[in-house]
Amino acid sequence: MAVARSRLAATAVQVAPALLGAVVRSRAGGAEVAVRITEVEAYEGLDDPASHAFRGPTPRAAIMFGPPGYLYCYFTYGMHWCANVVCGPDGTAAAVLLRAGAVIAGADVAAARRPTARRDRDLARGPARLAACLGLGAAHTGLDLCDEHSDVVLASMPDQPSAVICTGPRVGIRAATERQWRFWLPDESTVSGYRRHPKARYPQ
């Protein structure tokens, strides 16, 4: 099964908390790994200076302009891939960065892809680690996450966002740093290290 595309048609700020607890299943590389998402970041378009889409539909960011439900992978720091879920109405740029998660299937495969991880909780603890666990890279940008036959599928989302989540500023950006657009589940050991912010009910 795969999540209905309509569930991803809202803004990134609305979709991001709804993705907490979602399951992403990947068959990339010929072996299945599934991750339950515990931390995300929202990125909008022309009004978000921290977004790849801020300067419009460049070759890199064109996929962020929709339609929703597709995978956007990008290369960062000259060594890592990161994975995003494209969301928002078609033509309006938005995406949610998958920052961290818990491996719930294919742990042996994930560990082989992440040989430096000391503990299971560290396998997908951070966006580059999560993408590595799922075996994602350039070849996977544009995959349809809402197609159950795709190599990478958004297999499920909670019926309702968690009643209490944590919010804070996004990580590793220089613009729009005041926006509290990072969301994570409380008391989850898989969430990346920078999470010292108070719990907040959502929507606020």
C-alpha positions in Angstrom: 0.0 0.0 0.0 1.0 3.6 -0.4 -0.3 6.9 1.0 -2.9 8.8 -1.1 -1.3 11.8 -3.0 -4.1 14.1 -1.6 -2.6 13.7 1.9 0.5 15.5 0.7 -1.2 18.4 -1.1 -1.0 20.9 1.8 1.9 23.2 2.6 5.1 21.8 3.9 4.5 23.3 7.3 1.2 21.4 7.5 2.5 18.1 6.0 5.8 18.0 8.0 4.2 17.2 11.4 1.8 14.8 9.7 4.8 12.8 8.5 6.0 12.1 12.0 5.4 8.4 12.5 5.1 7.7 8.8 6.8 4.7 7.3 9.0 4.9 4.2 9.8 1.6 2.5 12.7 1.3 0.1 13.7 -1.5 -2.3 16.6 0.6 -3.7 19.6 -1.6 -4.3 17.5 -4.8 -4.3 17.0 -5.2 -0.6 14.1 -3.8 1.5 14.6 -1.3 4.3 11.8 0.5 6.1 12.1 3.5 8.4 9.6 5.1 10.7 10.1 8.9 10.5 10.8 10.7 13.8 12.1 14.1 12.7 11.4 16.3 9.7 12.0 19.9 8.5 9.6 21.9 6.3 10.8 24.0 3.3 8.5 26.2 1.3 9.2 28.0 -1.9 9.6 31.6 -3.1 8.9 33.0 0.4 11.5 30.7 2.2 15.1 31.9 1.8 16.4 28.6 3.2 14.7 26.6 0.5 16.3 25.3 -2.7 13.2 26.6 -4.5 13.6 30.2 -3.3 15.0 31.3 -6.7 12.3 29.6 -8.7 12.2 26.3 -10.6 15.9 25.9 -11.3 17.0 22.5 -12.7 17.9 21.3 -9.1 14.7 22.5 -7.5 12.1 22.1 -10.3 10.7 18.9 -8.7 9.7 20.9 -5.6 7.1 22.7 -7.6 5.0 19.5 -7.8 3.0 17.6 -8.2 3.2 16.3 -4.6 4.1 12.8 -3.6 7.5 12.5 -5.3 11.0 11.9 -3.9 13.6 14.7 -4.1 17.1 13.7 -3.3 20.0 16.2 -3.2 23.7 16.0 -2.7 25.2 18.1 0.2 28.7 18.8 1.6 30.2 17.0 -1.4 29.6 13.6 0.2 26.0 13.0 1.4 22.5 12.5 0.0 19.4 13.7 1.7 15.8 12.7 1.0 12.7 14.9 0.8 9.0 14.4 0.2 7.6 16.9 -2.3 4.3 18.3 -1.1 1.9 21.3 -1.6 -0.5 22.0 -4.5 1.0 21.4 -7.9 2.9 24.5 -9.0 3.6 25.7 -5.5 7.1 24.7 -4.3 7.2 22.8 -1.0 9.1 19.8 0.4 9.7 18.1 3.7 13.2 16.9 4.6 13.3 13.5 6.3 15.8 14.2 9.1 15.7 11.1 11.2 13.9 7.8 11.8 13.9 4.3 13.3 14.7 1.4 11.1 11.8 -1.1 11.5 12.7 -3.6 8.7 15.9 -4.5 7.0 18.1 -3.6 10.0 20.9 -5.9 8.7 20.9 -4.2 5.3 20.8 -0.7 6.9 23.7 -1.7 9.2 25.8 -2.8 6.2 25.1 0.5 4.6 26.0 2.3 7.8 29.0 0.4 9.1 30.1 3.2 11.4 26.8 3.3 13.4 27.5 2.1 16.9 23.9 1.4 17.9 20.7 0.7 16.1 19.3 4.1 17.1 22.1 5.7 15.1 21.4 4.0 11.8 19.0 6.7 10.5 19.8 9.4 13.1 20.3 12.4 10.8 19.2 13.1 7.2 22.3 11.8 5.4 22.3 8.6 7.5 18.6 8.1 6.8 19.1 8.4 3.1 22.1 6.0 3.3 20.0 3.4 5.2 17.4 3.6 2.5 20.0 3.3 -0.3 19.0 6.6 -1.8 20.9 8.8 -4.3 20.7 10.8 -7.5 19.0 7.9 -9.4 16.0 8.0 -7.1 14.9 11.7 -7.5 11.5 11.7 -9.1 10.3 8.4 -7.8 6.6 8.3 -7.1 6.2 7.7 -3.3 2.5 7.2 -3.8 2.8 4.3 -6.2 2.9 1.0 -4.3 5.1 -0.5 -7.1 7.7 2.2 -6.8 11.2 1.3 -5.5 10.6 3.9 -2.7 7.1 4.2 -1.2 5.5 6.3 1.5 3.8 3.2 2.9 1.8 4.8 5.7 1.0 8.0 7.6 -0.7 8.3 11.0 -4.4 9.1 10.7 -3.8 12.2 12.9 -0.6 14.1 13.8 0.7 13.3 17.3 -1.0 15.4 19.9 2.3 16.7 21.3 5.4 17.2 19.3 8.5 19.2 19.5 9.4 22.2 17.4 12.5 24.2 16.8 14.6 26.0 14.2 15.9 24.2 11.2 19.5 22.9 11.2 22.4 23.9 9.0 20.8 27.0 7.3 21.8 30.7 7.3 18.5 32.3 6.3 15.1 32.2 7.9 16.7 30.7 11.0 13.9 32.1 13.3 11.2 29.8 11.7 10.3 26.9 14.0 9.9 24.5 11.1 11.7 21.5 12.4 9.4 18.9 14.0 10.1 15.8 16.0 8.5 13.2 18.2 9.4 13.6 21.9 11.3 11.0 23.8 12.6 9.3 20.6 16.3 8.3 20.8 16.6 8.3 17.0 16.1 12.1 16.7 19.2 14.0 15.8 21.3 15.5 18.6 20.2 19.1 18.3 16.7 19.1 19.9 16.8 21.2 23.0 13.5 23.0 22.5 10.3 22.9 24.4 7.4 20.6 23.5 4.5 22.3 21.8 1.0 21.3 20.8 0.4 21.4 17.0 -1.2 23.3 15.5 -0.3 26.1 17.8 
